[in-house]
């Protein structure tokens, strides 16, 4: 909670109850929700907050480096409370997204630089497959 207050103060941004609500929701979940999921989850507590406010808040949180926006190719963005670079895996059946906590792929940056004339700043890696639950469902 102190992180957001410090960062917003440094960036001279106003820390509104709506921004706190969106941030608190994200840091309280390990799933990777869309803006719509976040809006629906906090709408009862903040009935006057619009979906547009949620989108603007998420954009601001990404810009200041508090959260990560991920695009796994399903037509909308999902949001991750972990702003550090790390790979993700998505289930092709149910759409669930999980983090790889102990899989460091930073060597890919060096490999990409070696094989191109680019200076690589970062990478985003996504894997796709079937989660345990969906594997079990397909066996039945």
N, CA, C and O atoms as a GROMACS GRO file, in nm:
protein
  560
    1UNK      N    1   0.083  -0.119   0.000
    1UNK     CA    2   0.000   0.000   0.000
    1UNK      C    3   0.087   0.125   0.000
    1UNK      O    4   0.053   0.226  -0.063
    2UNK      N    5   0.200   0.119   0.070
    2UNK     CA    6   0.290   0.234   0.073
    2UNK      C    7   0.350   0.261  -0.065
    2UNK      O    8   0.377   0.376  -0.100
    3UNK      N    9   0.371   0.153  -0.142
    3UNK     CA   10   0.430   0.168  -0.275
    3UNK      C   11   0.348   0.263  -0.360
    3UNK      O   12   0.402   0.355  -0.422
    4UNK      N   13   0.220   0.241  -0.364
    4UNK     CA   14   0.134   0.324  -0.450
    4UNK      C   15   0.134   0.469  -0.403
    4UNK      O   16   0.139   0.560  -0.485
    5UNK      N   17   0.129   0.490  -0.273
    5UNK     CA   18   0.128   0.627  -0.220
    5UNK      C   19   0.258   0.699  -0.254
    5UNK      O   20   0.256   0.815  -0.295
    6UNK      N   21   0.370   0.631  -0.238
    6UNK     CA   22   0.501   0.691  -0.266
    6UNK      C   23   0.515   0.721  -0.416
    6UNK      O   24   0.556   0.830  -0.454
    7UNK      N   25   0.480   0.624  -0.499
    7UNK     CA   26   0.494   0.643  -0.643
    7UNK      C   27   0.403   0.753  -0.695
    7UNK      O   28   0.444   0.836  -0.776
    8UNK      N   29   0.278   0.754  -0.647
    8UNK     CA   30   0.186   0.859  -0.693
    8UNK      C   31   0.233   0.997  -0.648
    8UNK      O   32   0.219   1.095  -0.721
    9UNK      N   33   0.288   1.005  -0.528
    9UNK     CA   34   0.340   1.133  -0.479
    9UNK      C   35   0.458   1.178  -0.565
    9UNK      O   36   0.466   1.295  -0.602
   10UNK      N   37   0.550   1.085  -0.596
   10UNK     CA   38   0.666   1.117  -0.680
   10UNK      C   39   0.624   1.164  -0.819
   10UNK      O   40   0.685   1.254  -0.876
   11UNK      N   41   0.520   1.102  -0.872
   11UNK     CA   42   0.473   1.135  -1.008
   11UNK      C   43   0.373   1.250  -1.008
   11UNK      O   44   0.323   1.290  -1.114
   12UNK      N   45   0.344   1.303  -0.889
   12UNK     CA   46   0.249   1.413  -0.874
   12UNK      C   47   0.110   1.376  -0.928
   12UNK      O   48   0.045   1.455  -0.996
   13UNK      N   49   0.069   1.254  -0.895
   13UNK     CA   50  -0.062   1.204  -0.934
   13UNK      C   51  -0.152   1.198  -0.811
   13UNK      O   52  -0.106   1.174  -0.700
   14UNK      N   53  -0.279   1.220  -0.833
   14UNK     CA   54  -0.375   1.215  -0.724
   14UNK      C   55  -0.411   1.070  -0.695
   14UNK      O   56  -0.443   0.993  -0.785
   15UNK      N   57  -0.406   1.033  -0.568
   15UNK     CA   58  -0.440   0.897  -0.527
   15UNK      C   59  -0.586   0.896  -0.482
   15UNK      O   60  -0.617   0.925  -0.367
   16UNK      N   61  -0.674   0.862  -0.574
   16UNK     CA   62  -0.817   0.865  -0.548
   16UNK      C   63  -0.865   0.732  -0.490
   16UNK      O   64  -0.795   0.632  -0.501
   17UNK      N   65  -0.982   0.731  -0.427
   17UNK     CA   66  -1.038   0.605  -0.376
   17UNK      C   67  -1.057   0.502  -0.488
   17UNK      O   68  -1.041   0.382  -0.466
   18UNK      N   69  -1.093   0.549  -0.607
   18UNK     CA   70  -1.112   0.457  -0.720
   18UNK      C   71  -0.981   0.391  -0.761
   18UNK      O   72  -0.976   0.271  -0.786
   19UNK      N   73  -0.875   0.470  -0.768
   19UNK     CA   74  -0.745   0.414  -0.804
   19UNK      C   75  -0.699   0.314  -0.697
   19UNK      O   76  -0.644   0.208  -0.730
   20UNK      N   77  -0.721   0.347  -0.573
   20UNK     CA   78  -0.686   0.254  -0.465
   20UNK      C   79  -0.768   0.127  -0.474
   20UNK      O   80  -0.715   0.018  -0.452
   21UNK      N   81  -0.896   0.138  -0.505
   21UNK     CA   82  -0.982   0.021  -0.514
   21UNK      C   83  -0.935  -0.074  -0.624
   21UNK      O   84  -0.929  -0.196  -0.602
   22UNK      N   85  -0.901  -0.020  -0.739
   22UNK     CA   86  -0.852  -0.103  -0.850
   22UNK      C   87  -0.720  -0.168  -0.812
   22UNK      O   88  -0.701  -0.288  -0.833
   23UNK      N   89  -0.629  -0.091  -0.756
   23UNK     CA   90  -0.498  -0.144  -0.716
   23UNK      C   91  -0.513  -0.251  -0.608
   23UNK      O   92  -0.451  -0.357  -0.617
   24UNK      N   93  -0.595  -0.224  -0.508
   24UNK     CA   94  -0.616  -0.321  -0.400
   24UNK      C   95  -0.676  -0.450  -0.451
   24UNK      O   96  -0.639  -0.559  -0.406
   25UNK      N   97  -0.768  -0.440  -0.546
   25UNK     CA   98  -0.825  -0.562  -0.604
   25UNK      C   99  -0.715  -0.643  -0.672
   25UNK      O  100  -0.705  -0.765  -0.653
   26UNK      N  101  -0.633  -0.576  -0.751
   26UNK     CA  102  -0.528  -0.648  -0.823
   26UNK      C  103  -0.426  -0.713  -0.730
   26UNK      O  104  -0.385  -0.827  -0.754
   27UNK      N  105  -0.385  -0.644  -0.626
   27UNK     CA  106  -0.284  -0.703  -0.539
   27UNK      C  107  -0.342  -0.812  -0.450
   27UNK      O  108  -0.268  -0.886  -0.386
   28UNK      N  109  -0.475  -0.822  -0.444
   28UNK     CA  110  -0.537  -0.925  -0.361
   28UNK      C  111  -0.567  -1.053  -0.438
   28UNK      O  112  -0.618  -1.149  -0.380
   29UNK      N  113  -0.538  -1.057  -0.567
   29UNK     CA  114  -0.570  -1.174  -0.647
   29UNK      C  115  -0.448  -1.223  -0.724
   29UNK      O  116  -0.363  -1.144  -0.765
   30UNK      N  117  -0.440  -1.353  -0.741
   30UNK     CA  118  -0.330  -1.407  -0.821
   30UNK      C  119  -0.375  -1.435  -0.964
   30UNK      O  120  -0.294  -1.473  -1.048
   31UNK      N  121  -0.505  -1.417  -0.991
   31UNK     CA  122  -0.551  -1.434  -1.129
   31UNK      C  123  -0.513  -1.310  -1.209
   31UNK      O  124  -0.465  -1.211  -1.153
   32UNK      N  125  -0.534  -1.314  -1.335
   32UNK     CA  126  -0.498  -1.204  -1.424
   32UNK      C  127  -0.626  -1.150  -1.487
   32UNK      O  128  -0.660  -1.186  -1.600
   33UNK      N  129  -0.696  -1.064  -1.414
   33UNK     CA  130  -0.828  -1.020  -1.459
   33UNK      C  131  -0.823  -0.917  -1.571
   33UNK      O  132  -0.724  -0.845  -1.588
   34UNK      N  133  -0.932  -0.911  -1.645
   34UNK     CA  134  -0.951  -0.806  -1.744
   34UNK      C  135  -1.010  -0.684  -1.672
   34UNK      O  136  -1.047  -0.693  -1.555
   35UNK      N  137  -1.016  -0.573  -1.741
   35UNK     CA  138  -1.077  -0.452  -1.683
   35UNK      C  139  -1.222  -0.477  -1.647
   35UNK      O  140  -1.270  -0.429  -1.544
   36UNK      N  141  -1.293  -0.553  -1.729
   36UNK     CA  142  -1.434  -0.582  -1.703
   36UNK      C  143  -1.451  -0.664  -1.575
   36UNK      O  144  -1.543  -0.640  -1.497
   37UNK      N  145  -1.364  -0.761  -1.555
   37UNK     CA  146  -1.370  -0.844  -1.433
   37UNK      C  147  -1.345  -0.757  -1.310
   37UNK      O  148  -1.414  -0.770  -1.210
   38UNK      N  149  -1.246  -0.669  -1.319
   38UNK     CA  150  -1.217  -0.579  -1.207
   38UNK      C  151  -1.336  -0.488  -1.180
   38UNK      O  152  -1.377  -0.471  -1.065
   39UNK      N  153  -1.390  -0.430  -1.286
   39UNK     CA  154  -1.507  -0.342  -1.272
   39UNK      C  155  -1.622  -0.414  -1.203
   39UNK      O  156  -1.680  -0.361  -1.108
   40UNK      N  157  -1.654  -0.535  -1.248
   40UNK     CA  158  -1.764  -0.611  -1.187
   40UNK      C  159  -1.736  -0.647  -1.042
   40UNK      O  160  -1.828  -0.651  -0.960
   41UNK      N  161  -1.610  -0.673  -1.010
   41UNK     CA  162  -1.575  -0.712  -0.873
   41UNK      C  163  -1.586  -0.596  -0.774
   41UNK      O  164  -1.621  -0.618  -0.658
   42UNK      N  165  -1.558  -0.475  -0.818
   42UNK     CA  166  -1.559  -0.361  -0.725
   42UNK      C  167  -1.679  -0.269  -0.742
   42UNK      O  168  -1.695  -0.173  -0.668
   43UNK      N  169  -1.763  -0.298  -0.840
   43UNK     CA  170  -1.875  -0.210  -0.871
   43UNK      C  171  -1.973  -0.194  -0.755
   43UNK      O  172  -2.025  -0.085  -0.733
   44UNK      N  173  -1.998  -0.301  -0.681
   44UNK     CA  174  -2.092  -0.292  -0.569
   44UNK      C  175  -2.042  -0.196  -0.462
   44UNK      O  176  -2.119  -0.119  -0.405
   45UNK      N  177  -1.912  -0.201  -0.436
   45UNK     CA  178  -1.853  -0.112  -0.335
   45UNK      C  179  -1.839   0.031  -0.389
   45UNK      O  180  -1.844   0.127  -0.312
   46UNK      N  181  -1.823   0.046  -0.520
   46UNK     CA  182  -1.806   0.177  -0.584
   46UNK      C  183  -1.906   0.189  -0.699
   46UNK      O  184  -1.866   0.186  -0.815
   47UNK      N  185  -2.035   0.201  -0.669
   47UNK     CA  186  -2.138   0.199  -0.775
   47UNK      C  187  -2.130   0.315  -0.873
   47UNK      O  188  -2.182   0.304  -0.984
   48UNK      N  189  -2.068   0.425  -0.836
   48UNK     CA  190  -2.060   0.539  -0.927
   48UNK      C  191  -1.936   0.532  -1.018
   48UNK      O  192  -1.921   0.614  -1.108
   49UNK      N  193  -1.848   0.435  -0.994
   49UNK     CA  194  -1.728   0.422  -1.076
   49UNK      C  195  -1.766   0.361  -1.211
   49UNK      O  196  -1.837   0.261  -1.217
   50UNK      N  197  -1.720   0.422  -1.317
   50UNK     CA  198  -1.750   0.372  -1.452
   50UNK      C  199  -1.641   0.275  -1.498
   50UNK      O  200  -1.531   0.270  -1.443
   51UNK      N  201  -1.676   0.199  -1.600
   51UNK     CA  202  -1.577   0.110  -1.661
   51UNK      C  203  -1.463   0.192  -1.722
   51UNK      O  204  -1.348   0.149  -1.720
   52UNK      N  205  -1.495   0.310  -1.775
   52UNK     CA  206  -1.392   0.398  -1.831
   52UNK      C  207  -1.291   0.438  -1.724
   52UNK      O  208  -1.171   0.447  -1.752
   53UNK      N  209  -1.338   0.462  -1.602
   53UNK     CA  210  -1.247   0.496  -1.492
   53UNK      C  211  -1.155   0.380  -1.461
   53UNK      O  212  -1.036   0.400  -1.433
   54UNK      N  213  -1.208   0.258  -1.465
   54UNK     CA  214  -1.124   0.140  -1.441
   54UNK      C  215  -1.016   0.132  -1.548
   54UNK      O  216  -0.899   0.110  -1.516
   55UNK      N  217  -1.053   0.150  -1.674
   55UNK     CA  218  -0.954   0.146  -1.783
   55UNK      C  219  -0.848   0.255  -1.765
   55UNK      O  220  -0.729   0.228  -1.780
   56UNK      N  221  -0.889   0.376  -1.733
   56UNK     CA  222  -0.793   0.486  -1.714
   56UNK      C  223  -0.701   0.458  -1.595
   56UNK      O  224  -0.582   0.486  -1.601
   57UNK      N  225  -0.757   0.403  -1.489
   57UNK     CA  226  -0.678   0.370  -1.370
   57UNK      C  227  -0.575   0.263  -1.403
   57UNK      O  228  -0.459   0.273  -1.362
   58UNK      N  229  -0.616   0.160  -1.474
   58UNK     CA  230  -0.524   0.053  -1.512
   58UNK      C  231  -0.412   0.108  -1.599
   58UNK      O  232  -0.296   0.072  -1.581
   59UNK      N  233  -0.445   0.196  -1.692
   59UNK     CA  234  -0.343   0.258  -1.778
   59UNK      C  235  -0.242   0.335  -1.693
   59UNK      O  236  -0.121   0.326  -1.717
   60UNK      N  237  -0.291   0.409  -1.595
   60UNK     CA  238  -0.202   0.486  -1.507
   60UNK      C  239  -0.114   0.393  -1.424
   60UNK      O  240   0.006   0.417  -1.411
   61UNK      N  241  -0.173   0.286  -1.369
   61UNK     CA  242  -0.095   0.192  -1.288
   61UNK      C  243   0.014   0.123  -1.370
   61UNK      O  244   0.122   0.095  -1.318
   62UNK      N  245  -0.015   0.095  -1.496
   62UNK     CA  246   0.086   0.036  -1.585
   62UNK      C  247   0.196   0.139  -1.612
   62UNK      O  248   0.315   0.107  -1.604
   63UNK      N  249   0.157   0.262  -1.643
   63UNK     CA  250   0.254   0.367  -1.676
   63UNK      C  251   0.351   0.396  -1.562
   63UNK      O  252   0.468   0.426  -1.587
   64UNK      N  253   0.304   0.387  -1.438
   64UNK     CA  254   0.392   0.415  -1.324
   64UNK      C  255   0.465   0.290  -1.276
   64UNK      O  256   0.543   0.296  -1.181
   65UNK      N  257   0.442   0.176  -1.341
   65UNK     CA  258   0.517   0.055  -1.312
   65UNK      C  259   0.468  -0.026  -1.194
   65UNK      O  260   0.544  -0.107  -1.140
   66UNK      N  261   0.345  -0.007  -1.152
   66UNK     CA  262   0.294  -0.083  -1.038
   66UNK      C  263   0.232  -0.217  -1.078
   66UNK      O  264   0.231  -0.311  -0.999
   67UNK      N  265   0.183  -0.225  -1.200
   67UNK     CA  266   0.124  -0.348  -1.251
   67UNK      C  267   0.172  -0.372  -1.393
   67UNK      O  268   0.238  -0.286  -1.452
   68UNK      N  269   0.138  -0.488  -1.446
   68UNK     CA  270   0.179  -0.523  -1.582
   68UNK      C  271   0.054  -0.551  -1.666
   68UNK      O  272  -0.040  -0.616  -1.620
   69UNK      N  273   0.055  -0.501  -1.787
   69UNK     CA  274  -0.052  -0.530  -1.882
   69UNK      C  275  -0.005  -0.646  -1.969
   69UNK      O  276   0.105  -0.643  -2.024
   70UNK      N  277  -0.088  -0.748  -1.980
   70UNK     CA  278  -0.049  -0.863  -2.062
   70UNK      C  279  -0.152  -0.885  -2.171
   70UNK      O  280  -0.272  -0.865  -2.152
   71UNK      N  281  -0.103  -0.926  -2.286
   71UNK     CA  282  -0.188  -0.951  -2.401
   71UNK      C  283  -0.157  -1.091  -2.451
   71UNK      O  284  -0.055  -1.114  -2.515
   72UNK      N  285  -0.246  -1.184  -2.421
   72UNK     CA  286  -0.225  -1.322  -2.462
   72UNK      C  287  -0.301  -1.355  -2.590
   72UNK      O  288  -0.320  -1.472  -2.624
   73UNK      N  289  -0.344  -1.251  -2.661
   73UNK     CA  290  -0.402  -1.269  -2.792
   73UNK      C  291  -0.550  -1.302  -2.794
   73UNK      O  292  -0.598  -1.361  -2.890
   74UNK      N  293  -0.623  -1.265  -2.692
   74UNK     CA  294  -0.766  -1.296  -2.691
   74UNK      C  295  -0.853  -1.174  -2.716
   74UNK      O  296  -0.973  -1.178  -2.694
   75UNK      N  297  -0.794  -1.066  -2.762
   75UNK     CA  298  -0.871  -0.949  -2.799
   75UNK      C  299  -0.884  -0.844  -2.690
   75UNK      O  300  -0.931  -0.733  -2.717
   76UNK      N  301  -0.846  -0.877  -2.568
   76UNK     CA  302  -0.845  -0.775  -2.462
   76UNK      C  303  -0.725  -0.798  -2.372
   76UNK      O  304  -0.662  -0.904  -2.375
   77UNK      N  305  -0.695  -0.700  -2.293
   77UNK     CA  306  -0.579  -0.708  -2.206
   77UNK      C  307  -0.619  -0.765  -2.071
   77UNK      O  308  -0.733  -0.753  -2.027
   78UNK      N  309  -0.522  -0.829  -2.008
   78UNK     CA  310  -0.536  -0.875  -1.870
   78UNK      C  311  -0.430  -0.800  -1.791
   78UNK      O  312  -0.336  -0.744  -1.847
   79UNK      N  313  -0.447  -0.801  -1.659
   79UNK     CA  314  -0.357  -0.723  -1.574
   79UNK      C  315  -0.299  -0.811  -1.466
   79UNK      O  316  -0.366  -0.897  -1.410
   80UNK      N  317  -0.172  -0.788  -1.436
   80UNK     CA  318  -0.095  -0.869  -1.344
   80UNK      C  319  -0.039  -0.781  -1.234
   80UNK      O  320   0.019  -0.676  -1.261
   81UNK      N  321  -0.057  -0.823  -1.111
   81UNK     CA  322  -0.007  -0.746  -0.997
   81UNK      C  323   0.145  -0.746  -0.992
   81UNK      O  324   0.205  -0.658  -0.928
   82UNK      N  325   0.208  -0.841  -1.057
   82UNK     CA  326   0.354  -0.850  -1.059
   82UNK      C  327   0.405  -0.774  -1.180
   82UNK      O  328   0.392  -0.820  -1.294
   83UNK      N  329   0.462  -0.657  -1.156
   83UNK     CA  330   0.509  -0.572  -1.266
   83UNK      C  331   0.645  -0.615  -1.320
   83UNK      O  332   0.689  -0.564  -1.423
   84UNK      N  333   0.713  -0.706  -1.251
   84UNK     CA  334   0.843  -0.753  -1.298
   84UNK      C  335   0.826  -0.846  -1.417
   84UNK      O  336   0.725  -0.917  -1.428
   85UNK      N  337   0.924  -0.846  -1.504
   85UNK     CA  338   0.918  -0.930  -1.623
   85UNK      C  339   0.919  -1.078  -1.584
   85UNK      O  340   1.008  -1.122  -1.511
   86UNK      N  341   0.820  -1.152  -1.632
   86UNK     CA  342   0.813  -1.296  -1.608
   86UNK      C  343   0.721  -1.359  -1.711
   86UNK      O  344   0.630  -1.293  -1.761
   87UNK      N  345   0.744  -1.486  -1.745
   87UNK     CA  346   0.660  -1.552  -1.845
   87UNK      C  347   0.524  -1.594  -1.788
   87UNK      O  348   0.508  -1.609  -1.666
   88UNK      N  349   0.429  -1.611  -1.878
   88UNK     CA  350   0.293  -1.653  -1.844
   88UNK      C  351   0.256  -1.776  -1.925
   88UNK      O  352   0.313  -1.802  -2.031
   89UNK      N  353   0.159  -1.851  -1.875
   89UNK     CA  354   0.103  -1.964  -1.949
   89UNK      C  355  -0.048  -1.954  -1.942
   89UNK      O  356  -0.105  -1.925  -1.837
   90UNK      N  357  -0.114  -1.978  -2.057
   90UNK     CA  358  -0.260  -1.968  -2.064
   90UNK      C  359  -0.320  -2.099  -2.110
   90UNK      O  360  -0.268  -2.164  -2.201
   91UNK      N  361  -0.430  -2.138  -2.046
   91UNK     CA  362  -0.504  -2.258  -2.085
   91UNK      C  363  -0.585  -2.226  -2.211
   91UNK      O  364  -0.657  -2.127  -2.216
   92UNK      N  365  -0.572  -2.311  -2.310
   92UNK     CA  366  -0.642  -2.292  -2.436
   92UNK      C  367  -0.791  -2.326  -2.426
   92UNK      O  368  -0.868  -2.292  -2.515
   93UNK      N  369  -0.830  -2.393  -2.318
   93UNK     CA  370  -0.971  -2.428  -2.302
   93UNK      C  371  -1.045  -2.327  -2.216
   93UNK      O  372  -1.144  -2.268  -2.261
   94UNK      N  373  -0.999  -2.305  -2.093
   94UNK     CA  374  -1.072  -2.218  -2.000
   94UNK      C  375  -1.021  -2.074  -1.997
   94UNK      O  376  -1.090  -1.986  -1.945
   95UNK      N  377  -0.903  -2.048  -2.053
   95UNK     CA  378  -0.848  -1.913  -2.059
   95UNK      C  379  -0.771  -1.869  -1.936
   95UNK      O  380  -0.720  -1.757  -1.933
   96UNK      N  381  -0.761  -1.955  -1.835
   96UNK     CA  382  -0.687  -1.920  -1.714
   96UNK      C  383  -0.542  -1.888  -1.748
   96UNK      O  384  -0.480  -1.955  -1.830
   97UNK      N  385  -0.488  -1.784  -1.683
   97UNK     CA  386  -0.349  -1.744  -1.703
   97UNK      C  387  -0.275  -1.760  -1.571
   97UNK      O  388  -0.324  -1.719  -1.466
   98UNK      N  389  -0.157  -1.820  -1.577
   98UNK     CA  390  -0.074  -1.838  -1.458
   98UNK      C  391   0.065  -1.782  -1.483
   98UNK      O  392   0.110  -1.774  -1.597
   99UNK      N  393   0.130  -1.743  -1.375
   99UNK     CA  394   0.268  -1.696  -1.381
   99UNK      C  395   0.363  -1.814  -1.368
   99UNK      O  396   0.331  -1.913  -1.304
  100UNK      N  397   0.479  -1.802  -1.430
  100UNK     CA  398   0.591  -1.889  -1.400
  100UNK      C  399   0.674  -1.814  -1.298
  100UNK      O  400   0.740  -1.715  -1.332
  101UNK      N  401   0.673  -1.859  -1.176
  101UNK     CA  402   0.746  -1.789  -1.069
  101UNK      C  403   0.896  -1.816  -1.075
  101UNK      O  404   0.976  -1.725  -1.048
  102UNK      N  405   0.936  -1.936  -1.110
  102UNK     CA  406   1.077  -1.975  -1.102
  102UNK      C  407   1.137  -2.009  -1.237
  102UNK      O  408   1.229  -2.090  -1.245
  103UNK      N  409   1.086  -1.947  -1.341
  103UNK     CA  410   1.138  -1.970  -1.475
  103UNK      C  411   1.194  -1.839  -1.528
  103UNK      O  412   1.119  -1.753  -1.573
  104UNK      N  413   1.325  -1.826  -1.522
  104UNK     CA  414   1.390  -1.703  -1.566
  104UNK      C  415   1.433  -1.718  -1.711
  104UNK      O  416   1.514  -1.804  -1.745
  105UNK      N  417   1.378  -1.633  -1.795
  105UNK     CA  418   1.410  -1.637  -1.938
  105UNK      C  419   1.488  -1.514  -1.984
  105UNK      O  420   1.487  -1.480  -2.102
  106UNK      N  421   1.555  -1.448  -1.890
  106UNK     CA  422   1.631  -1.328  -1.925
  106UNK      C  423   1.741  -1.356  -2.027
  106UNK      O  424   1.782  -1.267  -2.101
  107UNK      N  425   1.789  -1.481  -2.031
  107UNK     CA  426   1.892  -1.516  -2.130
  107UNK      C  427   1.842  -1.498  -2.274
  107UNK      O  428   1.922  -1.485  -2.367
  108UNK      N  429   1.710  -1.496  -2.290
  108UNK     CA  430   1.654  -1.474  -2.424
  108UNK      C  431   1.691  -1.337  -2.478
  108UNK      O  432   1.708  -1.320  -2.599
  109UNK      N  433   1.704  -1.239  -2.390
  109UNK     CA  434   1.744  -1.105  -2.433
  109UNK      C  435   1.882  -1.109  -2.497
  109UNK      O  436   1.904  -1.051  -2.603
  110UNK      N  437   1.975  -1.178  -2.431
  110UNK     CA  438   2.111  -1.189  -2.485
  110UNK      C  439   2.111  -1.266  -2.617
  110UNK      O  440   2.182  -1.230  -2.711
  111UNK      N  441   2.032  -1.372  -2.622
  111UNK     CA  442   2.022  -1.452  -2.744
  111UNK      C  443   1.967  -1.369  -2.860
  111UNK      O  444   2.015  -1.378  -2.972
  112UNK      N  445   1.866  -1.289  -2.831
  112UNK     CA  446   1.807  -1.203  -2.934
  112UNK      C  447   1.907  -1.098  -2.982
  112UNK      O  448   1.915  -1.068  -3.101
  113UNK      N  449   1.984  -1.042  -2.889
  113UNK     CA  450   2.085  -0.942  -2.927
  113UNK      C  451   2.194  -1.004  -3.012
  113UNK      O  452   2.240  -0.944  -3.109
  114UNK      N  453   2.236  -1.125  -2.975
  114UNK     CA  454   2.341  -1.194  -3.049
  114UNK      C  455   2.298  -1.222  -3.193
  114UNK      O  456   2.381  -1.222  -3.284
  115UNK      N  457   2.169  -1.245  -3.212
  115UNK     CA  458   2.118  -1.282  -3.344
  115UNK      C  459   2.049  -1.168  -3.417
  115UNK      O  460   1.975  -1.191  -3.513
  116UNK      N  461   2.073  -1.045  -3.373
  116UNK     CA  462   2.014  -0.929  -3.440
  116UNK      C  463   2.105  -0.809  -3.419
  116UNK      O  464   2.209  -0.819  -3.355
  117UNK      N  465   2.065  -0.696  -3.473
  117UNK     CA  466   2.141  -0.574  -3.448
  117UNK      C  467   2.065  -0.484  -3.351
  117UNK      O  468   2.080  -0.362  -3.354
  118UNK      N  469   1.983  -0.544  -3.265
  118UNK     CA  470   1.904  -0.471  -3.167
  118UNK      C  471   1.968  -0.474  -3.029
  118UNK      O  472   2.041  -0.567  -2.996
  119UNK      N  473   1.941  -0.373  -2.951
  119UNK     CA  474   1.969  -0.373  -2.808
  119UNK      C  475   1.834  -0.401  -2.741
  119UNK      O  476   1.746  -0.316  -2.743
  120UNK      N  477   1.817  -0.518  -2.684
  120UNK     CA  478   1.689  -0.562  -2.629
  120UNK      C  479   1.666  -0.499  -2.492
  120UNK      O  480   1.753  -0.505  -2.406
  121UNK      N  481   1.549  -0.440  -2.474
  121UNK     CA  482   1.512  -0.379  -2.346
  121UNK      C  483   1.441  -0.477  -2.254
  121UNK      O  484   1.469  -0.482  -2.134
  122UNK      N  485   1.350  -0.555  -2.310
  122UNK     CA  486   1.276  -0.652  -2.230
  122UNK      C  487   1.210  -0.752  -2.324
  122UNK      O  488   1.212  -0.735  -2.446
  123UNK      N  489   1.151  -0.855  -2.266
  123UNK     CA  490   1.074  -0.951  -2.345
  123UNK      C  491   0.946  -0.985  -2.271
  123UNK      O  492   0.935  -0.967  -2.150
  124UNK      N  493   0.850  -1.035  -2.346
  124UNK     CA  494   0.726  -1.088  -2.290
  124UNK      C  495   0.707  -1.225  -2.354
  124UNK      O  496   0.699  -1.238  -2.476
  125UNK      N  497   0.700  -1.326  -2.269
  125UNK     CA  498   0.691  -1.463  -2.318
  125UNK      C  499   0.560  -1.525  -2.269
  125UNK      O  500   0.528  -1.518  -2.151
  126UNK      N  501   0.487  -1.585  -2.363
  126UNK     CA  502   0.361  -1.652  -2.332
  126UNK      C  503   0.367  -1.795  -2.382
  126UNK      O  504   0.409  -1.822  -2.494
  127UNK      N  505   0.323  -1.886  -2.297
  127UNK     CA  506   0.310  -2.026  -2.335
  127UNK      C  507   0.161  -2.059  -2.336
  127UNK      O  508   0.083  -1.997  -2.264
  128UNK      N  509   0.122  -2.156  -2.416
  128UNK     CA  510  -0.017  -2.195  -2.427
  128UNK      C  511  -0.027  -2.346  -2.414
  128UNK      O  512   0.056  -2.420  -2.468
  129UNK      N  513  -0.127  -2.392  -2.342
  129UNK     CA  514  -0.147  -2.536  -2.323
  129UNK      C  515  -0.279  -2.560  -2.253
  129UNK      O  516  -0.373  -2.482  -2.266
  130UNK      N  517  -0.286  -2.669  -2.178
  130UNK     CA  518  -0.409  -2.708  -2.110
  130UNK      C  519  -0.382  -2.729  -1.961
  130UNK      O  520  -0.293  -2.806  -1.923
  131UNK      N  521  -0.459  -2.659  -1.878
  131UNK     CA  522  -0.441  -2.671  -1.733
  131UNK      C  523  -0.486  -2.809  -1.685
  131UNK      O  524  -0.551  -2.883  -1.760
  132UNK      N  525  -0.451  -2.844  -1.561
  132UNK     CA  526  -0.485  -2.975  -1.504
  132UNK      C  527  -0.635  -3.001  -1.509
  132UNK      O  528  -0.678  -3.110  -1.547
  133UNK      N  529  -0.714  -2.902  -1.472
  133UNK     CA  530  -0.859  -2.920  -1.467
  133UNK      C  531  -0.914  -2.951  -1.606
  133UNK      O  532  -0.998  -3.040  -1.621
  134UNK      N  533  -0.868  -2.878  -1.706
  134UNK     CA  534  -0.918  -2.901  -1.842
  134UNK      C  535  -0.866  -3.032  -1.899
  134UNK      O  536  -0.934  -3.095  -1.980
  135UNK      N  537  -0.745  -3.073  -1.859
  135UNK     CA  538  -0.694  -3.203  -1.904
  135UNK      C  539  -0.782  -3.314  -1.848
  135UNK      O  540  -0.815  -3.409  -1.919
  136UNK      N  541  -0.820  -3.301  -1.720
  136UNK     CA  542  -0.908  -3.402  -1.658
  136UNK      C  543  -1.044  -3.405  -1.724
  136UNK      O  544  -1.101  -3.512  -1.747
  137UNK      N  545  -1.098  -3.287  -1.755
  137UNK     CA  546  -1.231  -3.279  -1.819
  137UNK      C  547  -1.231  -3.345  -1.957
  137UNK      O  548  -1.330  -3.408  -1.995
  138UNK      N  549  -1.122  -3.331  -2.030
  138UNK     CA  550  -1.116  -3.388  -2.165
  138UNK      C  551  -1.099  -3.540  -2.161
  138UNK      O  552  -1.130  -3.608  -2.258
  139UNK      N  553  -1.050  -3.593  -2.048
  139UNK     CA  554  -1.033  -3.737  -2.035
  139UNK      C  555  -1.166  -3.807  -2.008
  139UNK      O  556  -1.182  -3.926  -2.036
  140UNK      N  557  -1.261  -3.733  -1.953
  140UNK     CA  558  -1.391  -3.794  -1.918
  140UNK      C  559  -1.486  -3.798  -2.034
  140UNK      O  560  -1.598  -3.846  -2.020
   0.00000   0.00000   0.00000
